């Protein structure tokens, strides 16, 4: 990552606070070649048996030894040979093999650090340059490591770093998301998305009026960019469109959701002064309104996502070939999946053609105990599951790799 030159910042300032191009109007963002309108009612989703839609589930125990302990999986990135995991509670980034063996970690005590960083909100991987970046939330520094967790350098944050909510690297492009960050120049029009290539400004998208909306007036999200094999998706609160980026860094409309009117927020929710200062309270009072599409991934003909409203948060599959919405919150685990859950609370990544989630070890052990109380035989479980069970509650979270069937059966839907 290069240090931003004065010319770079001046160019960014012009773009962020007023420059307009042909792609700044959200309605003017081109459609992807396979753009699709998705008409769904989450209240009418289908529930299935796991044998109808799950091909396989693999449980991976993340090795628990001194130095490898983690309390939560706040972020996980899947590389060809390893998982890189952020434990936000301890501000550590841990490296495990695909089999769960602990490799290394980045911590405030890592060797060679000239300064003991304090808090990592998230990290960014540049796969092309084979580097990891993160900002220290409680200092004016950012840090750079290689993909083996070896410290490379520390340097001061640029002014732009205080405005970015999340960044993502795509080939030679760096895509920055600015979550309704207000500016002193209230008459200017900043943008949610700005795309850079090296120091060059390439594209800007999704303008907003800072006199009408800012980040303190809206709910945010844990993540905004979601990578699925060769696709990079982007979603943001209060937007029913799912965007993607092509190889030239251009933003495209990939999918657009259409919910029943009773579940939709007002069309002018982010642009009208009527809601200024009252957007969070509106969501609280109207708890059935869907304001966020998140954790969005695609495997084959299946879209996987979470819908969030004021009083609910549910996961779904949308079968593009069948146009059916399947609940991943309400399903019946049967003998083919050992009567156990096939997903954790959140789908957090995609590893090749499998979706990745996690369960706390205590929950995993309790589920097997309950299964045993209802006539299940622990010794009939696969050997790897027995091994995880025998390690008990005091171990790292368990990863679940779930593969969907190429063709979902709807014969036993309920």
C-alpha distance (Angstrom), angle and dihedral (degrees) to the residues before:
residue distance angle dihedral
X1 . . .
X2 3.78 . .
X3 3.77 125.7 .
X4 3.79 108.5 -110.6
X5 3.78 114.2 -107.5
X6 3.84 122.1 -140.1
X7 3.81 89.0 -108.8
X8 3.79 89.8 51.4
X9 3.79 92.3 52.4
X10 3.81 92.3 45.5
X11 3.80 90.4 52.4
X12 3.79 90.3 47.3
X13 3.81 90.9 48.6
X14 3.79 90.7 55.4
X15 3.77 91.9 48.9
X16 3.76 96.9 42.3
X17 3.79 94.7 47.1
X18 3.73 104.7 39.8
X19 3.80 120.0 -27.4
X20 3.78 113.0 124.7
X21 3.78 129.3 -165.5
X22 3.78 136.3 176.8
X23 3.81 91.2 -83.9
X24 3.81 101.3 50.1
X25 3.83 96.8 93.1
X26 3.81 109.5 81.7
X27 3.80 89.6 -143.3
X28 3.79 88.0 55.9
X29 3.81 95.2 57.0
X30 3.83 105.5 115.2
X31 3.78 122.0 -112.9
X32 3.78 119.4 -111.2
X33 3.81 113.5 -114.3
X34 3.83 88.2 -108.5
X35 3.80 96.9 40.2
X36 3.79 112.5 155.3
X37 3.79 135.5 -172.9
X38 3.80 110.1 -135.9
X39 3.80 116.1 -153.5
X40 3.80 109.3 -167.0
X41 3.76 142.5 152.0
X42 3.83 109.7 -154.8
X43 3.80 88.8 -159.6
X44 3.81 88.1 64.5
X45 3.82 97.4 48.2
X46 3.80 120.7 140.3
X47 3.80 123.7 -113.5
X48 3.80 118.5 -149.3
X49 3.77 142.5 -179.3
X50 3.77 113.2 -103.0
X51 3.80 89.7 -118.3
X52 3.83 87.3 64.6
X53 3.79 97.4 59.0
X54 3.83 112.0 7.3
X55 3.80 118.9 86.2
X56 3.81 96.8 -178.0
X57 3.81 144.7 -22.0
X58 3.79 123.9 -147.7
X59 3.82 121.0 -165.2
X60 3.82 116.2 -152.9
X61 3.79 121.6 -167.4
X62 3.79 111.9 -148.8
X63 3.78 104.9 -136.9
X64 3.81 112.0 -102.0
X65 3.79 111.7 -151.5
X66 3.78 133.8 131.5
X67 3.79 107.2 -58.3
X68 3.81 96.5 15.9
X69 3.80 98.2 78.8
X70 3.79 116.2 124.7
X71 3.77 129.6 179.2
X72 3.80 100.2 -158.8
X73 3.78 142.1 5.2
X74 3.79 102.2 -127.6
X75 3.82 93.7 162.9
X76 3.79 134.1 5.7
X77 3.80 129.8 -172.7
X78 3.78 120.7 -166.7
X79 3.81 118.0 -144.2
X80 3.79 126.1 179.0
X81 3.79 93.7 -92.0
X82 3.80 106.6 16.4
X83 3.77 150.8 27.3
X84 3.80 120.3 -122.3
X85 3.80 112.0 -156.4
X86 3.79 133.3 -171.4
X87 3.79 118.8 -147.3
X88 3.78 99.4 -165.0
X89 3.81 93.4 -172.3
X90 3.80 91.6 64.5
X91 3.83 97.3 24.6
X92 3.78 91.3 -125.1
X93 3.81 130.4 138.0
X94 3.80 112.4 -149.2
X95 3.81 129.7 -163.6
X96 3.81 122.6 -147.8
X97 3.80 132.4 172.0
X98 3.80 118.6 -115.7
X99 3.81 86.5 -99.5
X100 3.82 90.9 55.8
X101 3.81 100.2 -104.1
X102 3.80 113.1 148.1
X103 3.80 114.3 -116.8
X104 3.78 110.5 169.5
X105 3.78 144.4 -43.5
X106 3.77 140.6 -139.0
X107 3.79 111.4 -133.5
X108 3.82 137.9 156.8
X109 3.81 85.4 -94.9
X110 3.81 95.4 53.3
X111 3.78 116.0 139.3
X112 3.79 116.8 -93.2
X113 3.81 98.7 17.0
X114 3.82 110.2 144.7
X115 3.79 89.7 -160.3
X116 3.80 130.9 30.2
X117 3.79 104.3 -122.6
X118 3.80 117.7 -145.7
X119 3.81 114.3 -157.5
X120 3.82 135.3 15.7
X121 3.82 113.2 -161.7
X122 3.83 92.2 -178.9
X123 3.79 140.4 -32.3
X124 3.80 134.2 -127.9
X125 3.80 127.4 -143.4
X126 3.78 123.3 -149.9
X127 3.81 100.3 -161.5
X128 3.80 93.7 -175.5
X129 3.83 92.9 55.1
X130 3.83 92.4 32.6
X131 3.79 93.5 -128.6
X132 3.80 140.2 131.0
X133 3.81 122.2 -144.4
X134 3.77 133.0 -172.5
X135 3.79 138.4 165.7
X136 3.77 120.2 -130.2
X137 3.79 102.4 -125.1
X138 3.81 93.1 -152.5
X139 3.80 101.0 45.5
X140 3.79 139.9 42.0
X141 3.82 94.1 -105.9
X142 3.79 138.1 95.8
X143 3.77 126.6 -159.8
X144 3.79 136.8 -141.9
X145 3.83 127.4 -157.7
X146 3.78 134.1 166.8
X147 3.81 122.4 -115.3
X148 3.81 90.3 -93.6
X149 3.79 89.6 61.9
X150 3.81 95.2 -107.3
X151 3.80 115.3 147.0
X152 3.80 114.2 -115.4
X153 3.78 107.7 170.9
X154 3.80 148.8 -31.1
X155 3.78 123.5 -142.6
X156 3.83 140.0 166.5
X157 3.77 119.6 -82.7
X158 3.78 117.5 -107.6
X159 3.79 119.7 -128.1
X160 3.79 88.5 -103.7
X161 3.82 91.5 60.1
X162 3.79 91.1 67.6
X163 3.80 90.5 57.8
X164 3.81 100.2 47.4
X165 3.80 118.2 96.9
X166 3.82 95.7 -175.2
X167 3.82 137.4 -8.1
X168 3.77 131.9 -159.0
X169 3.79 131.7 -171.1
X170 3.80 119.8 -138.6
X171 3.80 114.0 179.9
X172 3.83 103.4 -59.0
X173 3.80 94.4 -14.9
X174 3.79 130.7 95.3
X175 3.78 113.2 -156.1
X176 3.81 116.2 -160.5
X177 3.79 125.6 -163.9
X178 3.81 117.8 -154.0
X179 3.80 109.3 -165.8
X180 3.80 103.1 -144.9
X181 3.78 92.4 -60.2
X182 3.79 108.7 -178.4
X183 3.79 122.1 -134.7
X184 3.83 132.9 -152.5
X185 3.81 88.8 -115.9
X186 3.78 97.8 73.7
X187 3.79 94.7 179.6
X188 3.82 93.1 61.3
X189 3.79 127.0 88.7
X190 3.82 117.6 -127.6
X191 3.80 124.6 -171.3
X192 3.78 134.7 -127.5
X193 3.82 94.8 -140.4
X194 3.81 127.8 41.5
X195 3.83 122.7 173.8
X196 3.82 122.3 -154.5
X197 3.78 133.3 -173.8
X198 3.79 107.3 -162.1
X199 3.82 102.0 -48.9
X200 3.80 94.9 -25.4
X201 3.79 122.3 105.5
X202 3.79 106.8 -133.0
X203 3.82 108.9 170.0
X204 3.79 142.0 -4.2
X205 3.79 126.6 -161.0
X206 3.79 144.6 176.9
X207 3.80 104.7 30.2
X208 3.77 120.4 -156.5
X209 3.78 136.2 -172.5
X210 3.83 110.3 -118.2
X211 3.81 90.8 -158.8
X212 3.82 87.6 63.5
X213 3.81 103.7 36.4
X214 3.80 139.9 13.8
X215 3.79 136.7 170.6
X216 3.80 93.7 -95.2
X217 3.80 90.5 59.7
X218 3.82 96.2 56.5
X219 3.77 140.2 50.6
X220 3.78 115.9 -106.6
X221 3.78 132.3 -151.4
X222 3.79 135.0 -121.1
X223 3.81 90.4 -121.7
X224 3.79 139.0 10.4
X225 3.84 105.3 -178.6
X226 3.81 121.9 64.6
X227 3.77 123.4 -175.2
X228 3.82 120.5 -154.6
X229 3.81 112.7 179.8
X230 3.81 102.8 -70.3
X231 3.83 96.0 -3.9
X232 3.78 129.7 87.1
X233 3.81 113.6 -161.6
X234 3.79 128.5 -170.2
X235 3.80 129.1 -162.7
X236 3.79 132.0 171.6
X237 3.80 136.0 -172.9
X238 3.82 118.5 -82.5
X239 3.81 93.5 20.2
X240 3.81 124.6 106.7
X241 3.82 92.5 -164.4
X242 3.80 123.7 94.5
X243 3.80 110.3 -151.4
X244 3.78 131.8 -160.6
X245 3.81 136.0 -170.6
X246 3.80 128.4 -127.9
X247 3.80 128.1 -145.9
X248 3.82 91.5 -86.5
X249 3.81 92.0 57.4
X250 3.81 92.1 -107.6
X251 3.80 117.5 146.8
X252 3.81 117.2 -127.2
X253 3.78 135.9 -177.2
X254 3.81 106.0 -111.0
X255 3.82 103.1 172.4
X256 3.76 137.4 -4.9
X257 3.79 123.1 -155.4
X258 3.79 122.3 -142.8
X259 3.79 113.1 -163.6
X260 3.82 127.4 -175.8
X261 3.80 110.6 -80.9
X262 3.80 91.0 -112.3
X263 3.82 90.0 62.4
X264 3.81 99.0 43.4
X265 3.78 127.4 96.4
X266 3.84 115.7 -129.3
X267 3.81 114.7 -75.4
X268 3.82 91.7 -123.2
X269 3.80 94.4 44.8
X270 3.82 94.7 121.5
X271 3.81 97.8 34.4
X272 3.80 106.9 43.0
X273 3.79 125.8 88.3
X274 3.79 86.7 -143.9
X275 3.82 89.4 82.7
X276 3.80 98.0 40.3
X277 3.79 109.3 137.3
X278 3.79 91.9 -0.8
X279 3.78 106.0 75.1
X280 3.80 96.7 102.4
X281 3.80 92.3 46.9
X282 3.82 89.6 48.2
X283 3.81 90.4 57.1
X284 3.80 91.5 47.3
X285 3.81 92.3 50.2
X286 3.82 93.0 43.9
X287 3.79 98.0 46.3
X288 3.80 94.4 167.4
X289 3.82 93.9 62.0
X290 3.81 115.8 108.3
X291 3.80 107.6 -135.2
X292 3.81 102.4 161.5
X293 3.80 138.4 47.5
X294 3.79 106.9 -170.7
X295 3.83 144.9 154.1
X296 3.79 86.9 45.3
X297 3.81 117.8 178.9
X298 3.77 138.7 152.7
X299 3.80 130.3 -143.3
X300 3.80 113.8 176.9
X301 3.81 108.9 -53.0
X302 3.80 93.2 -15.3
X303 3.80 125.2 97.2
X304 3.81 113.7 -159.5
X305 3.79 119.4 -162.6
X306 3.78 147.5 140.8
X307 3.80 124.2 -122.0
X308 3.79 116.5 -152.8
X309 3.80 128.1 -164.1
X310 3.76 133.4 165.3
X311 3.80 93.1 -82.9
X312 3.80 106.1 19.7
X313 3.78 143.8 47.5
X314 3.81 117.2 -171.5
X315 3.82 136.2 169.4
X316 3.79 124.3 -135.6
X317 3.78 146.1 176.3
X318 3.77 118.1 -139.8
X319 3.80 111.7 -157.7
X320 3.81 105.4 -145.7
X321 3.80 92.5 -165.8
X322 3.81 95.0 50.5
X323 3.85 99.5 27.5
X324 3.81 89.4 -132.0
X325 3.80 128.8 141.1
X326 3.81 113.7 -140.7
X327 3.80 122.4 -166.9
X328 3.81 117.0 -126.6
X329 3.79 89.4 -174.7
X330 3.81 96.9 56.1
X331 3.80 113.0 40.5
X332 3.79 136.1 125.8
X333 3.78 115.9 -116.1
X334 3.80 109.2 -149.5
X335 3.80 137.9 -176.9
X336 3.82 92.4 -70.2
X337 3.80 88.9 67.5
X338 3.83 96.5 33.1
X339 3.82 91.2 -106.5
X340 3.81 88.6 -76.8
X341 3.82 131.9 123.6
X342 3.78 115.2 -83.8
X343 3.82 95.1 -160.8
X344 3.76 137.6 40.2
X345 3.78 122.7 -133.0
X346 3.81 92.4 -76.1
X347 3.78 136.1 24.0
X348 3.81 98.1 -127.3
X349 3.80 105.0 176.8
X350 3.78 146.2 -11.5
X351 3.80 120.4 -115.3
X352 3.82 108.2 -164.5
X353 3.83 102.5 -56.7
X354 3.81 97.0 -18.3
X355 3.80 129.8 87.2
X356 3.78 118.0 -127.6
X357 3.79 126.5 -141.2
X358 3.81 137.1 146.8
X359 3.80 142.2 -132.9
X360 3.81 127.1 -158.3
X361 3.80 109.3 -110.8
X362 3.80 92.1 -121.7
X363 3.80 91.0 55.7
X364 3.80 91.4 47.8
X365 3.82 92.1 51.4
X366 3.82 92.8 45.1
X367 3.79 91.4 51.6
X368 3.78 91.7 53.9
X369 3.81 90.7 46.9
X370 3.81 90.4 52.1
X371 3.79 89.8 47.3
X372 3.80 88.8 53.8
X373 3.82 92.3 49.5
X374 3.80 89.3 56.6
X375 3.78 94.6 53.8
X376 3.78 101.1 -80.2
X377 3.78 119.4 140.8
X378 3.78 114.5 -131.8
X379 3.79 90.5 -161.5
X380 3.80 89.9 58.1
X381 3.80 91.1 62.5
X382 3.82 119.2 99.9
X383 3.81 113.1 -82.1
X384 3.80 93.8 -112.7
X385 3.81 91.4 54.1
X386 3.81 90.9 49.6
X387 3.78 89.5 51.2
X388 3.81 92.0 52.5
X389 3.81 90.4 46.7
X390 3.80 92.6 51.3
X391 3.82 90.8 55.0
X392 3.80 87.9 66.3
X393 3.78 133.3 -155.0
X394 3.79 97.6 -43.5
X395 3.80 98.7 80.7
X396 3.79 139.6 90.3
X397 3.81 121.7 -77.1
X398 3.81 115.3 -75.4
X399 3.80 118.3 -117.2
X400 3.80 119.1 -137.4
X401 3.80 120.4 -155.4
X402 3.80 108.2 -166.4
X403 3.77 124.2 -172.0
X404 3.80 120.8 -162.5
X405 3.76 124.3 -142.3
X406 3.79 116.2 -103.5
X407 3.80 88.6 -125.3
X408 3.79 118.9 34.3
X409 3.80 116.2 -145.5
X410 3.80 117.4 -137.2
X411 3.80 97.1 -177.4
X412 3.82 94.1 108.9
X413 3.80 99.9 35.1
X414 3.78 117.0 147.8
